[in-house]
Amino acid sequence: MKKRLIVFRALPKYRDARTVRYLLTEGYDEVLLNTWEDENNDKGLFNCLKIDRNKVSKKITYPLYLVYLLLHSLFAIRWNDDVICMDLDTFIPVYLGSFFKKGKVYLDIVDPIAETKFQSLSFNNIFDYIEMFFLKYRKYNILPNENRIDYYKVKYNIDVTKFKYNVIENVPLLSISSDKKCTHTIQSRTTIGYFGTIEATRGIVELIDYIKKTDINLIIAGDGQLKEVIINKIEKLSNIQYLGPFKYEEIEKLYERIDFLWAYYSPNVFLHQFASPNKYYEHLAFATPIIVNRCIPQSHSIIKNNSGIVINNILNDDTFRELLNKIEQYNYKLSNFFLWKEKYSEYKIILEDEKI
């Protein structure tokens, strides 16, 4: 019987580059993606329970999706299938449904769910404790970077040295030349781009409010809660474009249109201190300078290698004036994106039982 790996994710495939990367996991005859609302899923008996969340209230679709995961795991997962569950909400029903089967069930804590889906719940810290229980007592755990374990250490002031996990970074699956060079040059009108989830914590509104007063171009692509706000704000502005949602295979063409990538993370979001943004890896791959703020861990590497610009955490006129000054003085010839070729261009995923 073929050795299979099944990856469960409560997002459509096109919304998450990390999910697609798992297709190249080594050591398996077949890797299947089972994601919400995609056509190319691992088909099962209970797919009718996966209802489009954009057409029906999540109060109905989300519980049905969790029931689907439990039933699918009970009846459709084979005895020797290995499984990756991305985040705690997919892990619990899949783990329960496949408890007596021989395969391994990995918990990939893409983001602590207490800081994301269940952030608004008054008792959300309980989910941190559940994740910490699995990290301490199970060896099949995955984190997106080494510093993510510090989230639990800092938040709860606990010893995490006995936690067991394997690090699989958020390296996107990109078909590009491994020796891509920075080809950007200072133009009369510099173009900044933002490609991703359109939400309040990414400083997009503040960026628009300042950029509209300058001669800099801004290109935005993606989807999210602030989409309509962005559309209304940029109406009649000639130097700012919103391109709408995009598929991940279109990402390289988007990067070809910009000189700098905007990747701000709000310091008011506790999790951003331990961020592992896809954009960090993308800017290396496409040799495009990135604009980040000091609160994310990768800012140190960006400063060291001059692969972008690091700004203050607080977005105000002084911060943006400093940014424009740094853009004018930025020396593309000194930019170093070697980490992509050296470490990430042929990034391989090999599942291990615990931290090496």
HELIX and SHEET records of a PDB file:
HELIX    1   1 LYS A   13  ARG A   15  5                                   3    
HELIX    2   2 ALA A   17  ARG A   21  1                                   5    
HELIX    3   3 TYR A   22  LEU A   24  5                                   3    
HELIX    4   4 ASN A   47  LEU A   49  5                                   3    
HELIX    5   5 LYS A   58  PHE A   75  1                                  18    
HELIX    6   6 LEU A   88  GLY A   97  1                                  10    
HELIX    7   7 ILE A  113  GLU A  115  5                                   3    
HELIX    8   8 ASN A  125  TYR A  137  1                                  13    
HELIX    9   9 GLU A  146  ILE A  149  5                                   4    
HELIX   10  10 ASP A  150  TYR A  156  1                                   7    
HELIX   11  11 ALA A  200  ARG A  202  5                                   3    
HELIX   12  12 ILE A  204  ILE A  211  1                                   8    
HELIX   13  13 LYS A  227  LYS A  233  1                                   7    
HELIX   14  14 TYR A  248  GLU A  250  5                                   3    
HELIX   15  15 ILE A  251  TYR A  255  1                                   5    
HELIX   16  16 PHE A  270  PHE A  274  5                                   5    
HELIX   17  17 ASN A  278  ALA A  285  1                                   8    
HELIX   18  18 SER A  299  ASN A  305  1                                   7    
HELIX   19  19 ASP A  317  GLN A  329  1                                  13    
HELIX   20  20 TYR A  332  LEU A  334  5                                   3    
HELIX   21  21 PHE A  338  LEU A  339  1                                   2    
HELIX   22  22 TRP A  340  TYR A  344  3                                   5    
SHEET    1   A 6 GLU A  30  THR A  35  0                                        
SHEET    2   A 6 ARG A   4  ARG A   9  1                                        
SHEET    3   A 6 ASP A  82  MET A  86  1                                        
SHEET    4   A 6 VAL A 105  ASP A 108  1                                        
SHEET    5   A 6 ASN A 141  LEU A 143  1                                        
SHEET    6   A 6 ASN A 166  VAL A 167  1                                        
SHEET    1   B 6 ILE A 240  TYR A 242  0                                        
SHEET    2   B 6 ASN A 217  ALA A 221  1                                        
SHEET    3   B 6 THR A 191  PHE A 195  1                                        
SHEET    4   B 6 PHE A 260  TRP A 262  1                                        
SHEET    5   B 6 ILE A 290  ASN A 293  1                                        
SHEET    6   B 6 GLY A 308  ILE A 311  1                                        
END                                                                             
